[in-house]
Amino acid sequence: MENNLFAKRFTELLKESNKNYEQIAADLGFKSKGTISKYANGKNKNVTISMVIKISTYFDVSPVWLIGLTDDRHFVIKD
């Protein structure tokens, strides 16, 4: 996963959201809003696949877009 691109796209989603960091952290099950900042700043190098899926579902974007494998926000993997 391209961590800098994940951080950039996560930050983009945060800016577009009408929710504050505390609300997003609570909704995603993070212990604090500081975790949001670590993801957005690229300081959390161990972003799990399950967290990528959780974040992408929360913001209604494709997980493959979020991790930088496509430029299509709503890319769907087909069988």
PyMOL commands that set and color helices and strands:
alter all, ss='L'
color gray80, all
select helices_A, chain A and resi 3-16+21-28+33-40+49-59+63-66
alter helices_A, ss='H'
color red, helices_A
deselect
rebuild
show_as cartoon
